[in-house]
Amino acid sequence: MRTLNVDSDLAGAARPLRQGTPDNPEQPPLRIKYPAGATITALDGQDLRAMLCAAHANLERHRDAINALNVFPVPDGDTGTNMLLTMQAACQEVISLPQPTVGTLLQRAAHGALMGARGNSGVILSQILRGMARALDGKALCTAADLAKALAEGAETAYKGVSKPVEGTILTVARRASEAAQKAASMDEDLRFVLERVVHAAGEAVNETPSLLPVLAKAGVVDSGGQGLYVLLEGMFRSLQGEAIAAAADARAAAAFEAVDEWGYDIQFLLLPHSPTTDEMTLRERLAMLGGESIVVGSSGPVIKVHVHHADPGPILSLGASLGHLDDIVVENMTLQTLRRRGQAPASTTANVPAAPASPASTISIVAVAPGDGLQSVFRSLGVDAIVAGGQTMNPSTQELLAAIAAVPGSEVIVLPNNSNVILAAQQARALSSKQVVIVPSRTIPQGISALLAHNPQATLAENAQAMEAALQMIETGEITVAVRDAEFDGIQVKAGDVIGLHNDILSARGRTTQEVMEQLLRQMNAADAEIITIYYGKPVSTQEAQALADAVRALYPDQDVELIDGGQPHYHYIFSVE
Amino acid sequence: MTEKTSLGKIDISPDAIAAIASAAVLECYGVVGMASKHPLDGLAELLQRDRARRGVEVSMVDGRIIVDLYVIVEYGTRISEVAYGVMNRVKFSLEQALGVPIAEVNVHVQGLRVSDGS
């Protein structure tokens, strides 16, 4: 919790990480000041900071490649993003330190990584930095021997964080890198030489991960966390060589993630208290107890001005209303403001959220997660109050779901995750929300649509939840996409470029063409006994192709109604349902 | 937990589910052990691996499987992320092994282990 006293500080909430434009003017840009070829025997805090930032920039360039290293042919990994956000938090913490020593630099970086750790790989990365910080504690400069000791301590700390360490992961890469550092440091005091050996050993260790972890070999990939660590070390080495590492062209996407971190509402109002015992101090404390941030309370005569940031404006306003009359209430959504400023806001957000409930009788609102314009408008047309963009490759965060739940008018909310990977985030949002929230665990888009059709605005929340959950079971879902790499899954051999089909979320068909896979799936789904086949075609497919496929399906299943809808979803060529 | 098939029924005991869950938990990064859910003398005891399933509670409510996990986390990790990782991992492992959805995985952090040498 921060308590600020000047209004202007509130504008400083967003702190983008700027490469090459340090806040400290006498400091050289984030580059190492040593000429190529010279022996480097010691690094100071600024050198090490430049190296950490270069590691971050290098990871940013490789983020997508690392994300793609998942163990399922459909792209759904986020290791690269998680490590990048963790590293970003570390760099953010040190970027404006004036003249740091090596000890304080690592201490701050480790603290930043701890607070910003995302995902498993991010937590492990934060532990490595924590160990390094401990080894370098109190040091002004870092020699080759210090670096070796720091890497060893980092690896050791990382291993301590789990009771059954699994080899063939980032842990193995950290250990092998530190062993190489120790060996190299005993031979030569040149940090360039040592770091070169470290990067080489890390690369070898990454390449060996599939032989240590069968699941990697089966999927035909190396470990994503290990690769992330390798990329970080490589970035440090390259900056030591004097290279400036350009940030990725798609820094825009990272900025979007970063912006979502600065979420919540900016709430301002004037309070005319009922009782004179309500003063600035007690109000400030009570706002802090609610979890408010950046609290500013000022008074002029009997009127108290309140300015606070919070995830949910509801409790703040309720507190105010319980103490007196509210006036001049202003509530702004900072999450969306940031996104808009960066040109990242979903274009139709305002259209998603109706200004007022259509009828005061309906207090149940529905929030659905959907990818693609077409699917989103299908959901909207079926009466969904707010849509959170997301799906297979971009799972929305708990915070985005929470914001959508807070934004809809109803006090009771039904959430349709429409993807098995989103259900957990939805459950967390339910736990955090002050509204009455029910999750109808739809695992696919068609399940979500059939659940919506079962929704009855006259029924209670519990009745609706039951009816909608029952409707999920009535529908069969097929999804068609292209494998991004060779793999074996559920006993099916898949080559990169193969068309693959999922039946109710399980890989169960593969072939050369979408039509061939569609036919296999329809047979598995017993389409001949069904009444309606609905096909949603996605971004990878043109309207003509989709129509040709629908005609082929109509020819095969003349007794069924075949409906074709432009879903606009990414990655999946077709999503279809049989009911 | 019972599943009916055309040939007969499959019965999986909560103990078996707990064994799978505890194996999955111990592979989670940041978790250094399981704790008994009834802390002795107010202290959560670190359980040996074979007794680890005492830190797992499996219950069925209206046919939904609910798993409660009592864990010890390494000091200095981001506890929320570790717990989130545990939820995901345990849910994934159980659903893969059992083929039925797990309704809830609740993580109770019973204590922290401080292993800093300094």
Boltz contact constraints between the chains, C-beta under 6 A:
constraints:
  - contact:
      token1: [A, 114]
      token2: [B, 78]
      max_distance: 6.0
  - contact:
      token1: [A, 117]
      token2: [B, 78]
      max_distance: 6.0
  - contact:
      token1: [A, 117]
      token2: [B, 81]
      max_distance: 6.0
  - contact:
      token1: [A, 120]
      token2: [B, 29]
      max_distance: 6.0
  - contact:
      token1: [A, 120]
      token2: [B, 85]
      max_distance: 6.0
  - contact:
      token1: [A, 123]
      token2: [B, 29]
      max_distance: 6.0
  - contact:
      token1: [A, 123]
      token2: [B, 30]
      max_distance: 6.0
  - contact:
      token1: [A, 123]
      token2: [B, 77]
      max_distance: 6.0
  - contact:
      token1: [A, 123]
      token2: [B, 78]
      max_distance: 6.0
  - contact:
      token1: [A, 123]
      token2: [B, 81]
      max_distance: 6.0
  - contact:
      token1: [A, 123]
      token2: [B, 82]
      max_distance: 6.0
  - contact:
      token1: [A, 124]
      token2: [B, 29]
      max_distance: 6.0
  - contact:
      token1: [A, 130]
      token2: [B, 76]
      max_distance: 6.0
  - contact:
      token1: [A, 160]
      token2: [B, 115]
      max_distance: 6.0
  - contact:
      token1: [A, 161]
      token2: [B, 29]
      max_distance: 6.0
  - contact:
      token1: [A, 161]
      token2: [B, 30]
      max_distance: 6.0
  - contact:
      token1: [A, 161]
      token2: [B, 74]
      max_distance: 6.0
  - contact:
      token1: [A, 161]
      token2: [B, 77]
      max_distance: 6.0
  - contact:
      token1: [A, 162]
      token2: [B, 29]
      max_distance: 6.0
  - contact:
      token1: [A, 163]
      token2: [B, 26]
      max_distance: 6.0
  - contact:
      token1: [A, 163]
      token2: [B, 32]
      max_distance: 6.0
  - contact:
      token1: [A, 163]
      token2: [B, 33]
      max_distance: 6.0
  - contact:
      token1: [A, 164]
      token2: [B, 26]
      max_distance: 6.0
  - contact:
      token1: [A, 164]
      token2: [B, 27]
      max_distance: 6.0
